[in-house]
Amino acid sequence: MATDFGDIYLGGRNGPLSKGKLKIAEAGLGWKNASTGAIVTISATDIQKLHWVRVCKDYQLKVFKTDGSVIKFDGFPRDLYDSLASVLKSCYSLNLEQKDLSLRGWNWGSSAFQNNQLIFSVANKTAFEVPLNEVANTSLASKTEVMIEFAPPDLIEATGQKIKEDVLVEMRFFVPGLADGDMVADDEDGPAVYKDLSEQKKVEKDDASDQEETFVVGDDGEALTAAAVFCETIKQKAAIEAIGGEAVVKFDDLLCLTPRSRFEISLYQDFLRLRGKSYDYKVLYKSVTKIFLLPKPDELHWMLVIGLNPPIRQGQTRYPYLVFQFDRDDEIDCDLNMEE
């Protein structure tokens, strides 16, 4: 027997625009967008646990999948908890756990990484979660401050008309101190990143003893700051799609005049990634509006100009164009990581 719930929103940055119907059956969950007909399905064997959370649109059903991803459904009235919990219990033999959020309004707490989410907690209760697959860029604004910039949502109706919507575009975290070695993943080959929440173990420290803390040391022999490891962890988690598959082609040490830097550029199926000394950008191909190849007046160089909407950002500065410079006589040979 399948049970339907109407007027349910798909959680995420496009949630307010994604109203539809949720169907729960023994085979799994299925949600259908009322406007576009788009369908999201979750197999019963992929469901690991279920949470019931208070959100801005009534209550939310949060579905944790076995692969670590999370799918959210918003818009459940409070009085539907008992009936929804009963249906989920009979179909999947899982309890619908009620989770309280922190409502203190504090901006000081603790952070942890779980799969592709950043969880910020206050007094051992979740204050908010940041889906890292929606992060477009992160960088160190200072030695103790980490900036996170978000990719814009797709605010286009089924009619093709653009919708004006206020969205979060940037967050900043103050992360003081040095990185605790007990909280960093054991991987000598890769960059230092924080352990996933499921892998973290509480370290009991005796305040009365002279036990020394272990710190993470970088390639230069200096201890890494907690902000640097925090920023690197976000970079690795935000590029989860890129890590899951190989780049089609890579270009090393390309000179970019705007913003001025040298980047390693990796082209993937749906986006390109620019890695510089201080900044790391993930640019979706659908954000590219124009491409020009222009001769420079010195007759020695070509300029490759890429128009972007929305532009990339460095702090408060926006760059609607990427400008790369190439020598006229240079030739680059590269192998494409693609089938014939």
PyMOL commands that set and color helices and strands:
alter all, ss='L'
color gray80, all
select helices_A, chain A and resi 15-17+44-46+78-92+132-134+181-183+226-238+240-244+285-287
alter helices_A, ss='H'
color red, helices_A
select strands_A, chain A and resi 3-10+19-25+28-33+39-43+47-54+59-65+70-76+96-99+110-114+117-122+125-131+135-142+145-150+170-174+249-258+260-267+271-275+280-284+288-295+301-314+317-327
alter strands_A, ss='S'
color yellow, strands_A
deselect
rebuild
show_as cartoon
